[in-house]
Amino acid sequence: MKEENKKIVLERWFKKAQEDELNADSILRHRDGTPGVVCFLAQQLAEKYLKACLISFDLELLKVHDLLRLISVLEVSASEIKILSNEANLLNQFYIETRYVGDYPDFSWEDAEKAYEAAKKIKDFVLREITEK
């Protein structure tokens, strides 16, 4: 991908991730939504930053939601990313469990806060990697 096109694509991924972050942050601050939505948005914002990182390193953009899988692909270009495995594992549970009714637990505000912090940790790492690249 040409550098100018890559920059445009990255900006689009960042914009979508920033929308997730804005909404998650607002719900957490105002408690005007539900913790499960914050958990889902946190997973989504982390996923979007990891996919932006794939693009930045000219790696294949995987259409998956498993953050651990995305991290394993990124290890080729950013070996330190594996330090985010705990955060990715935490956030992985919020993709399916927050979307479907069934045997899944209701998530608490504490869960939402932990999810949001994990997502921000992934975001910060990705932005450092892309900036230093």
QUIPE-V493715 format. One line per field, one symbol per residue. ss: DSSP state (A for helix, B for strand, O for the rest). phi: phi as a letter, one per 40 degrees, with the letter a starting at -180 (. if undefined). psi: psi as a letter, one per 40 degrees, with the letter a starting at -180 (. if undefined). A space follows every 10 residues. Layout:
ss = ???
phi = ???
psi = ???
This chain:
ss = OOAAAAAAAA AAAAAAAAAA AAAAAAAAAA OOOOAAAAAA AAAAAAAAAA AAAAAAOOOO OOOOOOAAAA AAAAOOOOAA AAAAAAAAAA AAAAAAOOOO OOOOOOOOAA AAAAAAAAAA AAAAAAAAAA AAO
phi = .cdccccccc cccccccccc cdcccccccc fbabccccdc ccccccdccc cccdcdcfcc cccbbccccc ccccdcbadc cccccccccd cdccccccbb cicccccccc dccccccccc ccdcccccdc ccc
psi = hidddddddd dddddddddd ddddddddde ffaidddddd dddddddddd ddddddefih hhgiehdddd dddddddgde deeedddddd ddeedddedi ibeiiiiidd dddddddddd dddddddddd de.
